[in-house]
Amino acid sequence: MIILAATPIGNLGDASRRLVEALSSVTVIAAEDTRTAQKLLMALGVENRPRLVALHDHNEKERAAEIVALARDLDVLLLSDAGMPTVSDPGYGVVAEAAAQGVEVTAIPGPSAVVTALAIAGLPTDRFTFEGFVPRKPAERERTLRELSAEPRTMVFFEAPSRIAQTLHDMAGAFGTSRPAAVCRELTKLHEEVVRAPLGDLAAWAAAGVRGEIVIVVGGAPARRIPLSDAVTEVLELTRTGARMKDAAAEVADATGHSRRELYQAALAVKNG
């Protein structure tokens, strides 16, 4: 089978017993960086020396079938440099190929920068969306952030330290300078830091430079206060573009604060005239 294994995102003490057992027994490891995998084995005191296969963004498409073929006869452990494979890291192509070929896939859960940052950011956690890295190209970045400006759920982003200041500046422009957010830096490491502030303040704070691994958590857009009749009109407009009435009512309810049931029933009444 294919085994996706979560690795520490900073603190080696977060390595699970299951991870150590798997590292100690498997004969093949597909790793984002084989050198990082070797260092992990040594740091955890694992004496096993399995075959290491490089699996990264540039070769996953070609390697997926090979790795799945190996997994028909033995267990293949998938590792990213930190956290869970497939989450903004290589592995999705292998999992998709395994599913298509009927090869079993399982996971050894563990550290997650996404969930860790969400938990400590101090923003709503009942509903959230993970957006990964924002696009590097200015036009694509602007379009992506503009599309997310009305997202009602808490949003989690990854970002490189060299781009954090520009990203926060652009987020403040797209979401508003007063939108609550948090920058979570060096999670689980010695110099872990969480800075909670409106986006405008965070952009100013980051202008001097920020180091380390970074996760940005941004509060969702506040509900728009509009009359029920206008909200019903929005629901009907969405259904005209192909959305189901139930889905359209849910989307407008999230954006306006009106009851989903009330919107659905009112829109249905108007439609049936």
RADA-V260449 format. One record per residue. N is the residue number from 1. PHI is phi as a letter, one per 30 degrees, with the letter a starting at -180 (NA if undefined). OMEGA is omega in radians with two decimals (none if undefined). D_LAST is the distance of its C-alpha to the last C-alpha in whole Angstrom. Layout:
# RADA-V260449
n | phi | omega | d_last
N | PHI | OMEGA | D_LAST
N | PHI | OMEGA | D_LAST
This chain:
# RADA-V260449
n | phi | omega | d_last
1 | NA | 3.00 | 56
2 | c | 3.11 | 55
3 | c | 3.06 | 55
4 | d | -3.07 | 53
5 | c | 3.08 | 56
6 | d | 3.14 | 55
7 | c | -3.13 | 58
8 | e | 3.10 | 59
9 | c | 3.12 | 57
10 | l | -3.08 | 60
11 | d | -3.12 | 62
12 | d | 3.11 | 64
13 | d | 3.13 | 64
14 | d | 3.08 | 60
15 | d | -3.09 | 61
16 | d | 3.08 | 60
17 | d | 3.13 | 63
18 | d | 3.11 | 61
19 | d | -3.14 | 61
20 | d | 3.13 | 64
21 | d | -3.14 | 65
22 | d | 3.11 | 63
23 | d | -3.08 | 65
24 | d | -3.02 | 68
25 | c | -3.05 | 67
26 | d | 3.10 | 65
27 | c | 3.14 | 67
28 | b | 3.02 | 65
29 | b | 3.01 | 63
30 | c | -2.99 | 60
31 | b | 3.08 | 60
32 | e | 3.08 | 59
33 | b | -3.07 | 62
34 | d | 3.12 | 65
35 | d | 3.09 | 67
36 | d | 3.12 | 65
37 | d | 3.12 | 65
38 | d | 3.12 | 68
39 | d | 3.13 | 68
40 | d | 3.12 | 66
41 | e | -3.13 | 68
42 | d | -3.09 | 71
43 | d | -3.13 | 70
44 | c | 3.11 | 69
45 | i | 3.14 | 72
46 | d | -3.10 | 71
47 | d | 3.13 | 74
48 | d | 3.11 | 72
49 | b | -3.11 | 72
50 | d | 3.01 | 69
51 | d | 3.14 | 68
52 | c | 3.13 | 66
53 | c | 3.13 | 64
54 | d | 3.10 | 62
55 | b | -3.11 | 58
56 | b | -3.03 | 57
57 | e | -3.03 | 54
58 | d | -3.12 | 56
59 | b | -3.05 | 57
60 | d | -3.11 | 55
61 | e | -3.13 | 53
62 | d | -3.05 | 56
63 | d | -3.02 | 58
64 | e | -3.10 | 55
65 | d | 3.13 | 56
66 | d | -3.11 | 59
67 | d | 3.11 | 58
68 | d | 3.11 | 56
69 | d | 3.08 | 59
70 | d | -3.07 | 61
71 | d | 3.05 | 59
72 | d | -3.04 | 59
73 | c | -3.12 | 62
74 | a | 3.12 | 63
75 | d | 3.08 | 61
76 | c | -3.12 | 60
77 | c | 3.11 | 59
78 | c | 3.13 | 57
79 | b | 2.90 | 58
80 | c | -3.10 | 56
81 | d | 3.12 | 58
82 | a | 3.12 | 57
83 | i | -3.05 | 54
84 | c | 3.03 | 51
85 | e | -3.14 | 52
86 | i | -3.12 | 48
87 | c | -3.01 | 47
88 | h | 3.12 | 48
89 | b | 3.11 | 51
90 | e | 3.08 | 52
91 | k | -3.10 | 51
92 | e | -3.12 | 48
93 | d | 3.12 | 49
94 | d | 3.14 | 51
95 | d | 3.13 | 49
96 | d | 3.13 | 46
97 | d | 3.12 | 49
98 | d | 3.11 | 50
99 | d | -3.14 | 47
100 | d | -3.09 | 47
101 | c | 3.12 | 51
102 | i | 3.11 | 50
103 | c | -3.05 | 52
104 | d | 3.07 | 52
105 | b | 3.06 | 51
106 | b | -3.09 | 51
107 | b | 2.96 | 52
108 | c | -3.06 | 54
109 | d | -3.13 | 52
110 | l | -3.05 | 54
111 | e | 3.11 | 54
112 | b | 3.11 | 50
113 | d | -3.12 | 50
114 | d | -3.08 | 47
115 | d | 3.13 | 46
116 | d | 3.13 | 50
117 | d | 3.14 | 48
118 | e | -3.06 | 45
119 | d | -3.04 | 47
120 | c | -3.07 | 49
121 | d | -3.11 | 47
122 | i | 3.11 | 46
123 | c | -3.08 | 42
124 | e | -3.10 | 39
125 | c | -3.07 | 40
126 | d | 3.08 | 37
127 | b | 3.12 | 35
128 | a | 3.11 | 37
129 | b | 3.11 | 37
130 | c | -3.05 | 40
131 | c | 3.12 | 41
132 | i | 3.10 | 44
133 | d | 3.05 | 46
134 | d | -3.12 | 44
135 | e | 3.14 | 45
136 | d | -3.09 | 49
137 | d | -3.06 | 48
138 | e | -3.09 | 47
139 | d | 3.13 | 44
140 | d | 3.12 | 42
141 | d | -3.14 | 43
142 | d | -3.13 | 41
143 | d | -3.13 | 38
144 | d | -3.13 | 38
145 | d | 3.10 | 38
146 | d | 3.13 | 36
147 | d | -3.12 | 33
148 | c | -3.02 | 34
149 | d | -3.13 | 34
150 | c | -3.13 | 31
151 | d | -3.07 | 32
152 | d | -3.11 | 31
153 | d | 3.01 | 34
154 | d | -3.09 | 37
155 | c | 3.12 | 39
156 | c | -3.12 | 42
157 | b | 2.90 | 44
158 | c | 3.04 | 48
159 | a | 3.10 | 50
160 | d | -3.12 | 54
161 | e | -3.13 | 56
162 | d | -3.09 | 57
163 | c | -3.02 | 53
164 | d | -3.11 | 52
165 | d | -3.14 | 53
166 | d | -3.14 | 51
167 | d | 3.11 | 48
168 | d | 3.08 | 48
169 | d | -3.13 | 48
170 | d | 3.09 | 45
171 | d | 3.11 | 43
172 | d | 3.11 | 44
173 | d | -3.08 | 42
174 | d | -3.04 | 39
175 | c | -3.08 | 38
176 | j | -3.08 | 40
177 | d | -3.10 | 43
178 | c | -3.12 | 42
179 | d | -3.13 | 40
180 | d | -3.11 | 42
181 | a | 3.09 | 44
182 | b | 3.01 | 47
183 | c | -3.13 | 50
184 | c | -2.99 | 52
185 | c | 3.06 | 55
186 | h | -3.09 | 58
187 | e | -3.14 | 56
188 | i | -3.12 | 58
189 | c | -3.07 | 61
190 | e | -3.07 | 64
191 | c | 3.09 | 62
192 | e | -3.12 | 59
193 | b | 3.04 | 57
194 | b | 3.12 | 53
195 | c | -3.11 | 53
196 | c | -3.11 | 50
197 | a | 3.00 | 48
198 | d | -3.07 | 46
199 | e | 3.13 | 45
200 | d | 3.12 | 47
201 | d | 3.13 | 50
202 | d | 3.11 | 50
203 | d | 3.11 | 51
204 | d | 3.12 | 53
205 | d | -3.07 | 55
206 | d | -3.08 | 55
207 | e | -3.13 | 56
208 | d | 3.13 | 60
209 | j | 3.14 | 59
210 | b | -3.13 | 58
211 | c | 3.01 | 60
212 | j | 3.08 | 59
213 | d | -2.96 | 56
214 | b | 2.97 | 53
215 | b | 3.10 | 49
216 | c | 3.07 | 47
217 | c | -3.06 | 44
218 | b | 3.09 | 41
219 | d | 3.13 | 39
220 | d | 3.14 | 35
221 | d | 3.09 | 33
222 | d | -3.13 | 32
223 | d | 3.08 | 28
224 | d | 3.14 | 27
225 | c | 3.12 | 26
226 | b | 3.13 | 23
227 | d | 3.14 | 20
228 | e | -3.12 | 17
229 | d | 3.10 | 15
230 | d | 3.12 | 17
231 | d | 3.09 | 17
232 | d | 3.10 | 13
233 | d | 3.12 | 14
234 | d | 3.11 | 17
235 | d | -3.13 | 15
236 | d | 3.09 | 13
237 | d | 3.12 | 16
238 | d | 3.12 | 18
239 | d | 3.11 | 15
240 | d | 3.11 | 16
241 | c | 3.04 | 19
242 | j | -3.13 | 19
243 | d | 3.04 | 19
244 | d | -3.11 | 18
245 | e | -3.11 | 15
246 | d | -3.13 | 18
247 | d | 3.14 | 20
248 | d | 3.12 | 18
249 | d | 3.13 | 18
250 | d | -3.13 | 21
251 | d | -3.13 | 23
252 | d | 3.11 | 21
253 | d | 3.12 | 22
254 | d | -3.07 | 25
255 | d | -3.02 | 25
256 | c | -3.12 | 24
257 | i | 3.09 | 25
258 | d | 3.13 | 22
259 | d | 3.10 | 21
260 | d | -3.11 | 20
261 | d | -3.14 | 18
262 | d | 3.12 | 16
263 | d | -3.12 | 15
264 | d | -3.10 | 14
265 | d | -3.14 | 12
266 | d | 3.13 | 10
267 | d | 3.12 | 10
268 | d | 3.14 | 8
269 | d | 3.12 | 6
270 | d | -3.11 | 5
271 | d | -3.12 | 5
272 | d | 3.01 | 4
273 | h | none | 0
